[in-house]
Amino acid sequence: MATGDFAVDLAAINSTLGSIEKVLKVDDMLTRIAQLEIEASAPNLWDDQAHAQKVTSQLSILQADLGRIRSLRSRVDDVSVLHEMGVSEGDTDIVTEALTELRSLEKSIGELEVRTLLSGEYDLREALVSIRSGAGGIDAADWAEMLLRMYLRYCERHNWPTEIYDTSYAEEAGIKSATFAVKVPYAYGTLSVEQGTHRLVRISPFDNQSRRQTSFAEVEVIPVVEQTDSIVIPEDDLRIDVYRSSGPGGQGVNTTDSAVRITHIPSGIVVSCQNERSQLQNKATAMAVLQAKLLERTRQEEQAKINQLKGDMGGSWGTQMRSYVLHPYQMVKDLRTEYETGNTSAVLDGEIDDFIEAGIRWRREQAQ
């Protein structure tokens, strides 16, 4: 919390950055990077592609984390010198510049501090996000599409690559469901706090009497499976259907039976993919999504057993984890963390960082 006293605030962020450096074990990171660089330079590295990808991925993540820490440490040192120079020379412009940089540092270090809270088993993974319309008819379908846009805009703001695997369009407007991948490290740990039921209250644009409508949509976030995950699915447990892609599409997309739907018979889980032209590519992607869902199902079952042993029968995110009210007033409120804002248009345009940070901190508190 900023006090307005430059020296006090600088000491606080310096202390926070020092704590982050200890948690992330910078010396260990340097050692591990050196080891991975030796492995990555081996001439036969790509003889085993799975191992090679793991090595290069880990090296890239560690180098990025180390670079980020070093950059912040350098900025903290520089802002102190800048402020001292401004004060000694009586230059208010330099002092103002130093204060602006200090506020920016507080935000950047706060974001990195949240990153240190992502220490769950799967938090490092990429994420698969599914959105499904719930109660509320056509308004719910429209709301699901609004949420899809919100998350894609959030990813775009952070320069996170995404890929939409499947979209099921509703008849009148909006979508019944959509699934997309977020292809960056820690995407699962970050976005998993968004899982749950999202509630929208507004004047319905589809009601000719302009009545207020409440609609719901469900957000599911699961980690992407890796080759080290042991998910074996017998062929007899699968029903595979092919069909033509639906909805908006480019040239040739809707002219062949390239879309694939896979039903896992024992669990009833259904996944589909229609973003590729090739049926084989769509099948491979759909299988990857199914494996991720089955992995998450296993993880939840194991967690439920642990919660039962602990006497904790809650454990789930519950319903209506966040409310978005556009009428009769403007407010978005997270019902777990109590964090809220009146800037609904910014939230729906993807500015949800504060909600996600509050959710990550809340989750850590609940686990203690």
ZAMI-804763 format. One record per residue (C-alpha): x, y, z. Coordinates in nm, 3 decimals. Layout:
[pt [X Y Z]]
...
//
This chain:
[pt [0.000 0.000 0.000]]
[pt [0.154 0.329 -0.113]]
[pt [0.203 0.588 0.165]]
[pt [0.307 0.885 -0.049]]
[pt [0.646 0.896 0.124]]
[pt [0.905 0.808 -0.142]]
[pt [1.161 0.660 0.098]]
[pt [0.903 0.449 0.281]]
[pt [0.743 0.321 -0.041]]
[pt [1.083 0.246 -0.196]]
[pt [1.185 0.048 0.112]]
[pt [0.858 -0.147 0.095]]
[pt [0.895 -0.252 -0.269]]
[pt [1.263 -0.328 -0.212]]
[pt [1.164 -0.561 0.071]]
[pt [0.891 -0.725 -0.141]]
[pt [1.132 -0.781 -0.429]]
[pt [1.384 -0.932 -0.187]]
[pt [1.118 -1.173 -0.059]]
[pt [1.029 -1.269 -0.417]]
[pt [1.397 -1.337 -0.495]]
[pt [1.412 -1.570 -0.194]]
[pt [1.090 -1.752 -0.286]]
[pt [1.197 -1.801 -0.648]]
[pt [1.549 -1.902 -0.531]]
[pt [1.750 -1.697 -0.779]]
[pt [2.077 -1.882 -0.706]]
[pt [1.906 -2.216 -0.774]]
[pt [1.760 -2.070 -1.094]]
[pt [2.108 -1.977 -1.216]]
[pt [2.235 -2.328 -1.144]]
[pt [1.939 -2.491 -1.318]]
[pt [1.971 -2.260 -1.621]]
[pt [2.337 -2.356 -1.659]]
[pt [2.244 -2.726 -1.646]]
[pt [1.965 -2.686 -1.901]]
[pt [2.188 -2.485 -2.135]]
[pt [2.433 -2.775 -2.139]]
[pt [2.149 -3.018 -2.217]]
[pt [2.007 -2.786 -2.485]]
[pt [2.342 -2.766 -2.663]]
[pt [2.378 -3.145 -2.692]]
[pt [2.397 -3.247 -3.061]]
[pt [2.156 -3.539 -3.011]]
[pt [1.899 -3.335 -2.813]]
[pt [1.622 -3.370 -3.072]]
[pt [1.658 -3.746 -3.103]]
[pt [1.400 -3.751 -2.824]]
[pt [1.154 -3.476 -2.919]]
[pt [0.947 -3.496 -2.600]]
[pt [1.257 -3.455 -2.383]]
[pt [1.391 -3.180 -2.608]]
[pt [1.069 -2.981 -2.585]]
[pt [1.068 -3.018 -2.207]]
[pt [1.430 -2.898 -2.180]]
[pt [1.384 -2.598 -2.410]]
[pt [1.055 -2.504 -2.247]]
[pt [1.199 -2.514 -1.894]]
[pt [1.503 -2.316 -2.008]]
[pt [1.286 -2.050 -2.172]]
[pt [1.065 -2.012 -1.862]]
[pt [1.358 -1.986 -1.621]]
[pt [1.544 -1.737 -1.842]]
[pt [1.231 -1.522 -1.869]]
[pt [1.175 -1.531 -1.491]]
[pt [1.538 -1.446 -1.420]]
[pt [1.534 -1.165 -1.676]]
[pt [1.221 -1.021 -1.520]]
[pt [1.370 -1.027 -1.169]]
[pt [1.697 -0.869 -1.283]]
[pt [1.511 -0.598 -1.474]]
[pt [1.302 -0.509 -1.169]]
[pt [1.609 -0.505 -0.943]]
[pt [1.785 -0.271 -1.186]]
[pt [1.480 -0.043 -1.202]]
[pt [1.457 -0.027 -0.821]]
[pt [1.823 0.078 -0.801]]
[pt [1.782 0.332 -1.081]]
[pt [1.469 0.496 -0.939]]
[pt [1.647 0.560 -0.610]]
[pt [1.932 0.737 -0.790]]
[pt [1.686 0.930 -1.008]]
[pt [1.492 1.059 -0.706]]
[pt [1.810 1.159 -0.520]]
[pt [1.929 1.351 -0.826]]
[pt [1.597 1.531 -0.864]]
[pt [1.589 1.634 -0.498]]
[pt [1.954 1.749 -0.489]]
[pt [1.911 1.957 -0.807]]
[pt [1.568 2.086 -0.710]]
[pt [1.429 1.957 -1.040]]
[pt [1.058 1.886 -0.991]]
[pt [1.027 1.720 -1.332]]
[pt [1.287 1.457 -1.236]]
[pt [1.122 1.403 -0.898]]
[pt [0.784 1.356 -1.069]]
[pt [0.942 1.110 -1.314]]
[pt [1.087 0.913 -1.022]]
[pt [0.748 0.902 -0.846]]
[pt [0.579 0.780 -1.166]]
[pt [0.841 0.506 -1.205]]
[pt [0.795 0.407 -0.841]]
[pt [0.419 0.358 -0.894]]
[pt [0.494 0.152 -1.205]]
[pt [0.741 -0.060 -1.007]]
[pt [0.483 -0.121 -0.734]]
[pt [0.245 -0.260 -0.995]]
[pt [0.508 -0.477 -1.170]]
[pt [0.645 -0.618 -0.845]]
[pt [0.291 -0.683 -0.720]]
[pt [0.222 -0.884 -1.036]]
[pt [0.541 -1.086 -0.987]]
[pt [0.450 -1.145 -0.622]]
[pt [0.121 -1.300 -0.736]]
[pt [0.318 -1.522 -0.972]]
[pt [0.502 -1.669 -0.670]]
[pt [0.165 -1.786 -0.534]]
[pt [0.121 -2.017 -0.835]]
[pt [0.285 -2.325 -0.690]]
[pt [0.015 -2.588 -0.749]]
[pt [0.093 -2.917 -0.921]]
[pt [-0.047 -2.803 -1.257]]
[pt [-0.016 -2.424 -1.225]]
[pt [0.276 -2.410 -1.469]]
[pt [0.069 -2.568 -1.748]]
[pt [-0.100 -2.409 -2.044]]
[pt [-0.478 -2.389 -2.011]]
[pt [-0.792 -2.508 -2.186]]
[pt [-1.087 -2.276 -2.124]]
[pt [-1.445 -2.381 -2.197]]
[pt [-1.746 -2.150 -2.178]]
[pt [-2.103 -2.280 -2.181]]
[pt [-2.429 -2.085 -2.177]]
[pt [-2.660 -2.164 -1.887]]
[pt [-3.006 -2.053 -1.778]]
[pt [-3.143 -1.749 -1.956]]
[pt [-3.221 -1.855 -2.311]]
[pt [-3.095 -1.632 -2.589]]
[pt [-2.954 -1.384 -2.336]]
[pt [-2.742 -1.662 -2.184]]
[pt [-2.605 -1.754 -2.526]]
[pt [-2.520 -1.389 -2.590]]
[pt [-2.363 -1.367 -2.242]]
[pt [-2.145 -1.673 -2.314]]
[pt [-2.017 -1.501 -2.628]]
[pt [-1.948 -1.182 -2.429]]
[pt [-1.741 -1.385 -2.181]]
[pt [-1.552 -1.551 -2.465]]
[pt [-1.460 -1.209 -2.601]]
[pt [-1.363 -1.088 -2.251]]
[pt [-1.113 -1.370 -2.200]]
[pt [-0.972 -1.346 -2.551]]
[pt [-0.924 -0.971 -2.503]]
[pt [-0.753 -1.038 -2.168]]
[pt [-0.511 -1.278 -2.338]]
[pt [-0.457 -1.032 -2.622]]
[pt [-0.368 -0.756 -2.373]]
[pt [-0.099 -0.983 -2.227]]
[pt [0.024 -1.102 -2.570]]
[pt [-0.075 -1.458 -2.482]]
[pt [-0.131 -1.676 -2.791]]
[pt [-0.470 -1.847 -2.803]]
[pt [-0.634 -2.099 -3.034]]
[pt [-1.008 -2.160 -3.054]]
[pt [-1.073 -2.533 -3.089]]
[pt [-1.449 -2.539 -3.113]]
[pt [-1.747 -2.303 -3.114]]
[pt [-2.109 -2.413 -3.107]]
[pt [-2.329 -2.126 -3.221]]
[pt [-2.677 -2.067 -3.086]]
[pt [-2.965 -2.035 -3.332]]
[pt [-3.058 -1.669 -3.279]]
[pt [-2.748 -1.506 -3.127]]
[pt [-2.444 -1.588 -2.920]]
[pt [-2.293 -1.930 -2.857]]
[pt [-2.392 -2.249 -2.682]]
[pt [-2.030 -2.327 -2.599]]
[pt [-1.670 -2.264 -2.697]]
[pt [-1.331 -2.410 -2.609]]
[pt [-0.996 -2.239 -2.659]]
[pt [-0.636 -2.297 -2.555]]
[pt [-0.410 -2.040 -2.388]]
[pt [-0.058 -2.131 -2.487]]
[pt [0.170 -1.975 -2.227]]
[pt [0.331 -2.109 -1.908]]
[pt [0.123 -2.052 -1.592]]
[pt [-0.194 -1.996 -1.795]]
[pt [-0.373 -2.265 -1.594]]
[pt [-0.258 -2.135 -1.256]]
[pt [-0.361 -1.783 -1.351]]
[pt [-0.696 -1.850 -1.516]]
[pt [-0.813 -2.136 -1.294]]
[pt [-0.952 -1.880 -1.046]]
[pt [-1.202 -1.780 -1.317]]
[pt [-1.372 -2.118 -1.302]]
[pt [-1.734 -2.112 -1.193]]
[pt [-2.070 -1.957 -1.278]]
[pt [-2.079 -1.599 -1.406]]
[pt [-2.409 -1.409 -1.369]]
[pt [-2.521 -1.117 -1.584]]
[pt [-2.804 -0.875 -1.502]]
[pt [-2.907 -0.626 -1.773]]
[pt [-3.188 -0.493 -1.986]]
[pt [-3.227 -0.763 -2.247]]
[pt [-3.151 -0.643 -2.601]]
[pt [-3.367 -0.934 -2.723]]
[pt [-3.680 -0.838 -2.527]]
[pt [-3.914 -0.605 -2.716]]
[pt [-4.050 -0.483 -2.382]]
[pt [-3.699 -0.395 -2.257]]
[pt [-3.730 -0.597 -1.940]]
[pt [-3.442 -0.679 -1.708]]
[pt [-3.299 -1.027 -1.763]]
[pt [-3.069 -1.243 -1.551]]
[pt [-2.859 -1.498 -1.738]]
[pt [-2.580 -1.738 -1.652]]
[pt [-2.274 -1.892 -1.816]]
[pt [-2.028 -2.150 -1.687]]
[pt [-1.650 -2.118 -1.720]]
[pt [-1.431 -2.428 -1.696]]
[pt [-1.050 -2.409 -1.686]]
[pt [-0.833 -2.722 -1.704]]
[pt [-0.459 -2.781 -1.750]]
[pt [-0.323 -2.908 -2.080]]
[pt [-0.192 -3.265 -2.060]]
[pt [0.174 -3.340 -2.112]]
[pt [0.338 -3.655 -2.247]]
[pt [0.442 -3.747 -1.892]]
[pt [0.077 -3.769 -1.786]]
[pt [-0.049 -4.128 -1.786]]
[pt [-0.394 -4.103 -1.941]]
[pt [-0.474 -4.426 -2.125]]
[pt [-0.811 -4.436 -2.300]]
[pt [-0.923 -4.771 -2.444]]
[pt [-1.062 -4.746 -2.798]]
[pt [-1.379 -4.927 -2.686]]
[pt [-1.453 -4.637 -2.451]]
[pt [-1.478 -4.390 -2.739]]
[pt [-1.745 -4.300 -2.993]]
[pt [-1.612 -4.082 -3.273]]
[pt [-1.842 -3.888 -3.504]]
[pt [-1.744 -3.667 -3.797]]
[pt [-1.953 -3.385 -3.936]]
[pt [-1.930 -3.058 -4.127]]
[pt [-1.812 -2.750 -3.943]]
[pt [-2.085 -2.499 -3.859]]
[pt [-2.096 -2.127 -3.812]]
[pt [-1.874 -1.863 -3.975]]
[pt [-1.588 -2.015 -4.171]]
[pt [-1.339 -1.944 -4.442]]
[pt [-1.319 -2.090 -4.786]]
[pt [-1.355 -2.467 -4.778]]
[pt [-1.414 -2.495 -4.403]]
[pt [-1.779 -2.599 -4.427]]
[pt [-1.756 -2.815 -4.739]]
[pt [-1.611 -3.137 -4.597]]
[pt [-1.680 -3.364 -4.299]]
[pt [-1.366 -3.247 -4.118]]
[pt [-1.511 -3.163 -3.775]]
[pt [-1.475 -3.435 -3.510]]
[pt [-1.682 -3.510 -3.201]]
[pt [-1.552 -3.764 -2.946]]
[pt [-1.771 -3.910 -2.672]]
[pt [-1.604 -4.082 -2.378]]
[pt [-1.872 -4.342 -2.304]]
[pt [-1.789 -4.427 -1.937]]
[pt [-1.791 -4.063 -1.822]]
[pt [-2.025 -3.910 -2.080]]
[pt [-1.770 -3.637 -2.156]]
[pt [-1.810 -3.499 -2.508]]
[pt [-1.545 -3.291 -2.686]]
[pt [-1.529 -3.160 -3.040]]
[pt [-1.292 -2.971 -3.266]]
[pt [-1.359 -2.801 -3.598]]
[pt [-1.087 -2.538 -3.631]]
[pt [-0.863 -2.738 -3.868]]
[pt [-0.935 -2.839 -4.229]]
[pt [-0.801 -3.188 -4.170]]
[pt [-1.014 -3.450 -3.997]]
[pt [-0.697 -3.610 -3.857]]
[pt [-0.581 -3.281 -3.707]]
[pt [-0.921 -3.219 -3.552]]
[pt [-0.926 -3.571 -3.408]]
[pt [-0.580 -3.525 -3.254]]
[pt [-0.680 -3.194 -3.098]]
[pt [-1.010 -3.334 -2.968]]
[pt [-0.824 -3.629 -2.810]]
[pt [-0.587 -3.387 -2.637]]
[pt [-0.884 -3.195 -2.495]]
[pt [-1.049 -3.519 -2.380]]
[pt [-0.730 -3.630 -2.207]]
[pt [-0.708 -3.294 -2.030]]
[pt [-1.069 -3.323 -1.910]]
[pt [-1.011 -3.677 -1.783]]
[pt [-0.693 -3.565 -1.606]]
[pt [-0.884 -3.283 -1.439]]
[pt [-1.164 -3.523 -1.343]]
[pt [-0.909 -3.751 -1.174]]
[pt [-0.750 -3.454 -0.996]]
[pt [-1.089 -3.336 -0.866]]
[pt [-1.178 -3.684 -0.742]]
[pt [-0.848 -3.705 -0.555]]
[pt [-0.903 -3.359 -0.407]]
[pt [-1.256 -3.455 -0.300]]
[pt [-1.115 -3.754 -0.109]]
[pt [-0.860 -3.529 0.063]]
[pt [-1.130 -3.276 0.152]]
[pt [-1.347 -3.552 0.296]]
[pt [-1.060 -3.675 0.512]]
[pt [-1.005 -3.316 0.629]]
[pt [-1.375 -3.275 0.700]]
[pt [-1.403 -3.008 0.431]]
[pt [-1.706 -3.077 0.218]]
[pt [-1.694 -2.741 0.041]]
[pt [-1.402 -2.749 -0.192]]
[pt [-1.592 -2.640 -0.503]]
[pt [-1.610 -2.293 -0.653]]
[pt [-1.986 -2.301 -0.610]]
[pt [-2.234 -2.112 -0.821]]
[pt [-2.238 -1.745 -0.909]]
[pt [-1.873 -1.677 -0.832]]
[pt [-1.906 -1.336 -0.998]]
[pt [-2.193 -1.100 -1.080]]
[pt [-2.193 -0.849 -1.364]]
[pt [-2.471 -0.593 -1.320]]
[pt [-2.537 -0.351 -1.607]]
[pt [-2.881 -0.236 -1.487]]
[pt [-3.012 -0.063 -1.274]]
[pt [-2.652 0.026 -1.177]]
[pt [-2.305 -0.064 -1.307]]
[pt [-2.098 -0.306 -1.101]]
[pt [-1.892 -0.623 -1.133]]
[pt [-1.838 -0.805 -0.803]]
[pt [-1.654 -1.124 -0.717]]
[pt [-1.858 -1.305 -0.454]]
[pt [-1.557 -1.491 -0.308]]
[pt [-1.304 -1.211 -0.271]]
[pt [-1.554 -0.922 -0.242]]
[pt [-1.346 -0.731 -0.498]]
[pt [-1.566 -0.504 -0.712]]
[pt [-1.554 -0.225 -0.968]]
[pt [-1.802 0.005 -1.135]]
[pt [-1.612 0.012 -1.464]]
[pt [-1.809 -0.268 -1.627]]
[pt [-1.714 -0.177 -1.985]]
[pt [-1.342 -0.212 -1.905]]
[pt [-1.398 -0.551 -1.741]]
[pt [-1.595 -0.681 -2.039]]
[pt [-1.313 -0.556 -2.261]]
[pt [-1.068 -0.785 -2.082]]
[pt [-0.939 -0.572 -1.795]]
[pt [-0.977 -0.843 -1.531]]
[pt [-0.623 -0.845 -1.385]]
[pt [-0.737 -0.715 -1.046]]
[pt [-1.008 -0.982 -1.022]]
[pt [-0.759 -1.255 -1.109]]
[pt [-0.499 -1.126 -0.863]]
[pt [-0.759 -1.108 -0.586]]
[pt [-0.874 -1.460 -0.674]]
[pt [-0.521 -1.603 -0.660]]
[pt [-0.456 -1.440 -0.321]]
[pt [-0.795 -1.560 -0.193]]
[pt [-0.723 -1.915 -0.306]]
[pt [-0.389 -1.916 -0.123]]
[pt [-0.558 -1.792 0.195]]
[pt [-0.821 -2.069 0.170]]
[pt [-0.548 -2.333 0.135]]
[pt [-0.365 -2.224 0.451]]
//
